[in-house]
Amino acid sequence: MKAIIAYIQPFKLGRVIQELIEIPNFPGVSVLNCRGFGRDVPLGLAFEVLKERERIEIVVPDTMVESIIEVITREAHTGCPGDGAIFICEVNEAIRIRTGERRVELT
């Protein structure tokens, strides 16, 4: 399993989510509002230029990673600085709180 974490511009969120739920067996998504800056900000201005972003978190089987990355990349793209970033992390174990099941596939 993989965790996909993406930071995107807020005005792109609706379209990204709309396209993600069209993927067969899409397991679900968490969205958090956050603020931050990228490497294109001069160090002295970091706290003055924190930009609003949406953080999308999705845990999926390895076979779904590429299709999800393709959707996020296509729908969040504007071509301007600040479009965001996607990170992929290995998930070693998942535990379903309701039942206590371990190593649960989340599809």
N, CA, C and O of each residue as an XYZ file, in Angstrom:
428
protein
N       0.836     -1.182      0.000
C       0.000      0.000      0.000
C       0.879      1.242      0.000
O       2.019      1.231      0.462
N       0.304      2.311     -0.536
C       1.002      3.585     -0.590
C       0.093      4.683     -0.041
O      -1.130      4.620     -0.162
N       0.721      5.684      0.560
C       0.017      6.907      0.947
C       0.405      7.970     -0.064
O       1.589      8.181     -0.327
N      -0.574      8.628     -0.622
C      -0.335      9.721     -1.556
C      -0.729     10.999     -0.830
O      -1.861     11.135     -0.365
N       0.203     11.925     -0.736
C      -0.045     13.219     -0.103
C       0.207     14.277     -1.159
O       1.297     14.354     -1.725
N      -0.799     15.088     -1.420
C      -0.670     16.126     -2.442
C      -1.066     17.469     -1.854
O      -2.034     17.577     -1.101
N      -0.307     18.481     -2.209
C      -0.616     19.862     -1.852
C      -1.031     20.576     -3.133
O      -0.266     20.631     -4.096
N      -2.235     21.117     -3.141
C      -2.732     21.774     -4.352
C      -3.358     23.121     -3.995
O      -3.619     23.413     -2.828
N      -3.591     23.931     -5.023
C      -4.254     25.209     -4.818
C      -5.737     24.979     -4.503
O      -6.373     24.111     -5.101
N      -6.282     25.753     -3.570
C      -7.669     25.538     -3.143
C      -8.692     25.563     -4.271
O      -9.645     24.784     -4.244
N      -8.524     26.424     -5.248
C      -9.529     26.520     -6.309
C      -9.518     25.308     -7.238
O     -10.409     25.171     -8.077
N      -8.522     24.425     -7.104
C      -8.457     23.210     -7.914
C      -9.056     21.990     -7.202
O      -9.238     20.942     -7.821
N      -9.360     22.120     -5.923
C      -9.797     20.971     -5.128
C     -11.054     20.293     -5.681
O     -11.079     19.071     -5.827
N     -12.080     21.059     -5.985
C     -13.341     20.467     -6.449
C     -13.165     19.601     -7.676
O     -13.707     18.498     -7.747
N     -12.419     20.087     -8.629
C     -12.201     19.337     -9.879
C     -11.376     18.078     -9.621
O     -11.657     17.024    -10.190
N     -10.351     18.186     -8.760
C      -9.524     17.013     -8.435
C     -10.383     15.933     -7.786
O     -10.328     14.771     -8.191
N     -11.174     16.305     -6.784
C     -12.016     15.325     -6.093
C     -13.042     14.728     -7.051
O     -13.275     13.519     -7.036
N     -13.644     15.551     -7.869
C     -14.641     15.078     -8.845
C     -14.046     13.994     -9.746
O     -14.697     12.985    -10.016
N     -12.827     14.199    -10.204
C     -12.185     13.219    -11.086
C     -11.703     11.985    -10.314
O     -11.745     10.875    -10.844
N     -11.250     12.166     -9.081
C     -10.793     11.017     -8.288
C     -11.926     10.027     -8.036
O     -11.723      8.817     -8.132
N     -13.103     10.527     -7.718
C     -14.193      9.600     -7.397
C     -14.700      8.846     -8.624
O     -15.483      7.906     -8.491
N     -14.267      9.244     -9.802
C     -14.603      8.515    -11.023
C     -13.709      7.278    -11.219
O     -14.024      6.417    -12.041
N     -12.605      7.187    -10.475
C     -11.703      6.035    -10.598
C     -12.388      4.821     -9.966
O     -12.832      4.901     -8.820
N     -12.484      3.701    -10.683
C     -13.118      2.503    -10.119
C     -12.455      2.082     -8.810
O     -11.228      2.062     -8.709
N     -13.261      1.750     -7.820
C     -12.819      1.292     -6.501
C     -12.014      2.337     -5.729
O     -11.211      1.986     -4.864
N     -12.222      3.616     -6.035
C     -11.518      4.651     -5.292
C     -11.886      4.532     -3.811
O     -13.070      4.524     -3.473
N     -10.874      4.438     -2.910
C     -11.145      4.112     -1.515
C     -11.599      5.273     -0.642
O     -12.163      5.038      0.427
N     -11.378      6.499     -1.050
C     -11.740      7.646     -0.226
C     -10.558      8.584     -0.085
O      -9.450      8.279     -0.527
N     -10.805      9.733      0.537
C      -9.791     10.770      0.602
C      -9.996     11.605      1.860
O     -11.125     11.773      2.322
N      -8.915     12.121      2.408
C      -8.975     13.112      3.480
C      -8.433     14.411      2.919
O      -7.462     14.410      2.163
N      -9.059     15.520      3.287
C      -8.624     16.828      2.815
C      -8.459     17.739      4.020
O      -9.338     17.828      4.877
N      -7.311     18.415      4.072
C      -7.027     19.351      5.148
C      -6.622     20.687      4.556
O      -5.888     20.740      3.569
N      -7.096     21.757      5.154
C      -6.668     23.085      4.743
C      -5.369     23.392      5.467
O      -5.254     23.149      6.668
N      -4.396     23.922      4.750
C      -3.114     24.237      5.367
C      -2.509     25.473      4.712
O      -3.043     25.984      3.728
N      -1.408     25.946      5.254
C      -0.683     27.082      4.694
C       0.786     26.703      4.610
O       1.287     25.937      5.433
N       1.470     27.241      3.616
C       2.892     26.954      3.467
C       3.505     27.743      2.341
O       2.857     28.587      1.721
N       4.778     27.452      2.084
C       5.483     28.096      0.981
C       6.479     27.110      0.402
O       6.884     26.156      1.066
N       6.865     27.343     -0.829
C       7.826     26.489     -1.514
C       9.177     27.136     -1.609
O       9.428     28.165     -0.981
N      10.040     26.549     -2.380
C      11.418     27.010     -2.459
C      11.580     28.313     -3.233
O      12.663     28.897     -3.236
N      10.528     28.771     -3.881
C      10.626     30.004     -4.655
C      10.416     31.266     -3.807
O      10.311     32.367     -4.348
N      10.355     31.103     -2.472
C      10.149     32.238     -1.572
C      11.466     32.620     -0.912
O      12.128     31.754     -0.338
N      11.872     33.893     -0.973
C      13.092     34.329     -0.270
C      12.968     34.051      1.225
O      11.903     34.259      1.806
N      14.049     33.581      1.855
C      14.003     33.164      3.252
C      13.467     34.234      4.187
O      12.729     33.912      5.117
N      13.810     35.481      3.972
C      13.360     36.532      4.860
C      11.867     36.798      4.816
O      11.327     37.437      5.719
N      11.199     36.322      3.792
C       9.767     36.586      3.622
C       8.887     35.388      3.962
O       7.671     35.453      3.779
N       9.469     34.303      4.449
C       8.739     33.050      4.623
C       7.434     33.206      5.394
O       6.405     32.696      4.952
N       7.444     33.892      6.527
C       6.222     33.986      7.334
C       5.218     34.968      6.752
O       4.035     34.907      7.086
N       5.660     35.861      5.900
C       4.768     36.847      5.311
C       4.045     36.323      4.074
O       3.042     36.899      3.651
N       4.540     35.251      3.503
C       3.966     34.774      2.240
C       3.384     33.364      2.328
O       3.288     32.670      1.316
N       2.996     32.939      3.525
C       2.369     31.627      3.643
C       1.094     31.616      2.801
O       0.217     32.464      2.972
N       1.005     30.661      1.907
C      -0.125     30.569      0.974
C      -1.079     29.459      1.410
O      -0.657     28.417      1.911
N      -2.364     29.705      1.212
C      -3.375     28.683      1.487
C      -3.216     27.547      0.488
O      -3.037     27.784     -0.707
N      -3.280     26.319      0.977
C      -3.228     25.129      0.142
C      -4.179     24.085      0.711
O      -4.580     24.164      1.872
N      -4.527     23.128     -0.100
C      -5.292     21.970      0.352
C      -4.364     20.768      0.351
O      -3.637     20.536     -0.614
N      -4.392     20.016      1.422
C      -3.589     18.789      1.520
C      -4.541     17.613      1.341
O      -5.500     17.447      2.095
N      -4.257     16.809      0.336
C      -5.070     15.631      0.023
C      -4.283     14.403      0.465
O      -3.110     14.257      0.122
N      -4.927     13.523      1.225
C      -4.291     12.277      1.665
C      -5.137     11.094      1.215
O      -6.342     11.043      1.464
N      -4.486     10.141      0.549
C      -5.177      8.960      0.027
C      -4.268      7.755      0.277
O      -3.080      7.801     -0.041
N      -4.818      6.679      0.842
C      -4.072      5.428      1.002
C      -4.686      4.413      0.055
O      -5.886      4.144      0.107
N      -3.840      3.844     -0.823
C      -4.340      2.975     -1.887
C      -3.419      1.775     -2.098
O      -2.257      1.793     -1.693
N      -3.956      0.729     -2.739
C      -3.092     -0.370     -3.173
C      -2.104      0.151     -4.223
O      -2.397      1.116     -4.929
N      -0.957     -0.477     -4.322
C       0.081     -0.062     -5.266
C      -0.443      0.063     -6.691
O       0.026      0.909     -7.452
N      -1.404     -0.767     -7.054
C      -1.905     -0.771     -8.432
C      -2.683      0.489     -8.798
O      -2.890      0.754     -9.982
N      -3.119      1.272     -7.809
C      -3.909      2.468     -8.086
C      -3.081      3.755     -8.099
O      -3.587      4.809     -8.481
N      -1.834      3.679     -7.692
C      -1.017      4.878     -7.510
C      -0.907      5.702     -8.788
O      -1.151      6.908     -8.757
N      -0.553      5.092     -9.892
C      -0.324      5.856    -11.123
C      -1.579      6.560    -11.627
O      -1.503      7.695    -12.097
N      -2.730      5.901    -11.535
C      -3.949      6.546    -12.014
C      -4.320      7.738    -11.137
O      -4.831      8.736    -11.647
N      -4.080      7.656     -9.858
C      -4.377      8.766     -8.959
C      -3.408      9.920     -9.190
O      -3.822     11.079     -9.215
N      -2.138      9.618     -9.359
C      -1.151     10.668     -9.646
C      -1.499     11.371    -10.952
O      -1.387     12.593    -11.048
N      -1.914     10.618    -11.943
C      -2.257     11.200    -13.241
C      -3.428     12.179    -13.102
O      -3.404     13.260    -13.691
N      -4.448     11.805    -12.329
C      -5.600     12.673    -12.132
C      -5.198     13.945    -11.391
O      -5.554     15.045    -11.814
N      -4.468     13.806    -10.302
C      -4.077     14.989     -9.528
C      -3.211     15.914    -10.367
O      -3.430     17.125    -10.386
N      -2.232     15.352    -11.058
C      -1.338     16.164    -11.880
C      -2.104     16.901    -12.972
O      -1.874     18.089    -13.198
N      -3.006     16.209    -13.644
C      -3.774     16.827    -14.732
C      -4.717     17.910    -14.214
O      -4.776     19.000    -14.782
N      -5.440     17.623    -13.161
C      -6.487     18.537    -12.703
C      -5.968     19.685    -11.839
O      -6.628     20.720    -11.753
N      -4.814     19.535    -11.201
C      -4.282     20.600    -10.345
C      -3.324     21.517    -11.095
O      -2.911     22.546    -10.559
N      -2.969     21.167    -12.311
C      -1.979     21.924    -13.079
C      -2.518     23.262    -13.579
O      -3.618     23.340    -14.127
N      -1.714     24.323    -13.377
C      -2.013     25.618    -13.997
C      -0.836     26.088    -14.835
O      -0.990     26.929    -15.720
N       0.351     25.536    -14.548
C       1.553     25.965    -15.238
C       2.262     27.116    -14.552
O       3.300     27.580    -15.023
N       1.710     27.577    -13.448
C       2.303     28.702    -12.713
C       2.993     28.200    -11.447
O       2.654     27.132    -10.937
N       3.964     28.966    -10.937
C       4.581     28.593     -9.653
C       3.507     28.456     -8.580
O       2.553     29.233     -8.538
N       3.674     27.460     -7.718
C       2.707     27.242     -6.651
C       1.658     26.204     -6.959
O       0.710     26.043     -6.190
N       1.802     25.482     -8.079
C       0.833     24.440     -8.413
C       0.767     23.349     -7.349
O      -0.282     22.732     -7.165
N       1.863     23.106     -6.653
C       1.849     22.121     -5.581
C       2.843     21.004     -5.787
O       3.747     21.091     -6.618
N       2.654     19.942     -5.005
C       3.561     18.795     -5.037
C       2.803     17.543     -4.619
O       1.786     17.616     -3.930
N       3.318     16.392     -5.049
C       2.752     15.094     -4.685
C       3.867     14.261     -4.071
O       4.975     14.207     -4.604
N       3.573     13.614     -2.952
C       4.529     12.731     -2.293
C       3.904     11.348     -2.176
O       2.716     11.218     -1.881
N       4.712     10.311     -2.409
C       4.256      8.930     -2.292
C       5.076      8.263     -1.197
O       6.306      8.286     -1.233
N       4.393      7.668     -0.223
C       5.055      7.027      0.918
C       4.577      5.583      1.041
O       3.426      5.271      0.736
N       5.450      4.734      1.478
C       5.104      3.333      1.729
C       4.268      3.245      3.005
O       4.578      3.900      4.000
N       3.210      2.434      2.976
C       2.401      2.165      4.162
C       2.667      0.721      4.558
O       2.346     -0.203      3.810
N       3.246      0.529      5.720
C       3.619     -0.812      6.155
C       2.470     -1.596      6.761
O       2.439     -2.825      6.687
N       1.537     -0.892      7.355
C       0.439     -1.580      8.004
C      -0.735     -0.631      8.152
O      -0.555      0.576      8.312
N      -1.926     -1.179      8.098
C      -3.138     -0.408      8.342
C      -3.974     -1.164      9.366
O      -4.048     -2.393      9.338
N      -4.589     -0.432     10.251
C      -5.431     -1.038     11.286
C      -6.797     -0.373     11.233
O      -6.914      0.848     11.326
N      -7.807     -1.181     11.085
C      -9.176     -0.653     11.068
C      -9.614     -0.487     12.523
O      -9.699     -1.470     13.258
N      -9.890      0.734     12.938
C     -10.210      1.024     14.335
C     -11.467      0.291     14.787
O     -11.502     -0.245     15.895
N     -12.483      0.260     13.959
C     -13.760     -0.355     14.333
C     -13.607     -1.815     14.731
O     -14.207     -2.251     15.713
N     -12.807     -2.583     13.979
C     -12.715     -4.032     14.205
C     -11.370     -4.487     14.767
O     -11.253     -5.608     15.260
N     -10.367     -3.634     14.697
C      -9.035     -4.024     15.153
C      -8.269     -4.845     14.127
O      -7.151     -5.282     14.398
N      -8.859     -5.065     12.941
C      -8.175     -5.824     11.889
C      -6.851     -5.127     11.540
O      -6.781     -3.901     11.463
N      -5.811     -5.935     11.333
C      -4.510     -5.411     10.938
C      -4.194     -5.831      9.506
O      -4.709     -6.835      9.014
N      -3.327     -5.037      8.835
C      -2.935     -5.292      7.451
C      -4.154     -5.352      6.528
O      -4.240     -6.208      5.647
N      -5.072     -4.450      6.740
C      -6.315     -4.401      5.975
C      -6.050     -3.705      4.646
O      -5.467     -2.621      4.620
N      -6.468     -4.310      3.556
C      -6.440     -3.616      2.265
C      -7.583     -2.624      2.278
O      -8.716     -2.986      2.598
N      -7.308     -1.408      1.943
C      -8.296     -0.340      2.076
C      -9.044     -0.077      0.782
O      -9.251      1.086      0.433
N      -9.456     -1.099      0.061
C     -10.230     -0.888     -1.159
C     -11.645     -1.341     -0.945
O     -12.467     -1.248     -1.857
